[in-house]
């Protein structure tokens, strides 16, 4: 666990500081051959001609009837 204490003067650079700290920690872990477990979601789609297992949208596009 890493705890960083920063004063209010750093508030406007919150995202930048967060990314820098995260990058530094990943680099340190890599240098020491430590692995970082990441949550992962894998989505497998059906083969050719079959209905996908997961659809990005439930609404099908409609054709214009002009």
Secondary structure as the mmCIF struct_conf table of DSSP 4:
data_model
#
loop_
_struct_conf.conf_type_id
_struct_conf.id
_struct_conf.beg_label_comp_id
_struct_conf.beg_label_asym_id
_struct_conf.beg_label_seq_id
_struct_conf.end_label_comp_id
_struct_conf.end_label_asym_id
_struct_conf.end_label_seq_id
HELX_RH_3T_P HELX_RH_3T_P1 UNK A 8 UNK A 13
HELX_RH_AL_P HELX_RH_AL_P1 UNK A 14 UNK A 31
TURN_TY1_P TURN_TY1_P1 UNK A 32 UNK A 33
HELX_LH_PP_P HELX_LH_PP_P1 UNK A 44 UNK A 46
TURN_TY1_P TURN_TY1_P2 UNK A 48 UNK A 49
BEND BEND1 UNK A 50 UNK A 50
BEND BEND2 UNK A 53 UNK A 54
BEND BEND3 UNK A 56 UNK A 56
BEND BEND4 UNK A 58 UNK A 59
HELX_LH_PP_P HELX_LH_PP_P2 UNK A 60 UNK A 61
#
